[in-house]
Amino acid sequence: MFERILFPTDFSEPSMKVLGYIPALREAGTREVVLVHVIDRKDVSLVASGG
């Protein structure tokens, strides 16, 4: 099994369900799970402007 896994997420419900598999990955030998969330620049400007 892989020692390190990169887990890209958008924090949607399906992606959050995947987090439930982390204990099984650990049992299989995974030592580290790196969570990555990328925000689209246009979405940031919408949040910043209240729109």
C-alpha positions in Angstrom: 0.0 0.0 0.0 1.1 3.6 -0.3 2.8 5.3 2.6 1.5 8.8 1.7 -1.8 9.7 0.0 -2.8 13.1 -1.4 -6.5 13.6 -0.8 -7.9 16.5 -2.9 -11.3 17.6 -1.7 -14.1 20.1 -2.4 -15.7 19.2 1.0 -18.8 18.0 -0.7 -20.8 15.2 0.9 -19.3 12.4 -1.3 -15.7 13.6 -0.7 -16.4 13.7 3.1 -17.6 10.1 3.0 -14.1 9.1 1.7 -12.6 10.4 5.0 -14.3 7.4 6.7 -11.8 5.1 4.9 -8.8 6.7 6.5 -8.6 4.2 9.4 -8.6 1.3 6.8 -5.8 3.0 4.9 -3.8 3.3 8.1 -4.3 -0.4 8.8 -3.1 -1.1 5.3 0.2 0.8 5.9 -0.6 4.4 5.0 1.4 6.7 7.2 0.2 10.1 6.1 -2.9 11.5 4.3 -2.4 15.0 3.0 -5.6 16.9 2.5 -5.7 19.6 -0.3 -8.4 22.0 -1.0 -8.1 24.5 -3.8 -10.4 27.5 -4.1 -11.1 29.1 -7.5 -10.1 32.7 -7.5 -13.5 33.9 -8.9 -15.3 32.1 -6.0 -13.1 34.0 -3.5 -14.0 37.3 -5.0 -17.7 36.4 -4.8 -17.4 35.6 -1.1 -15.4 38.7 -0.4 -17.9 41.0 -2.1 -20.9 39.2 -0.5 -22.2 38.0 -3.8 
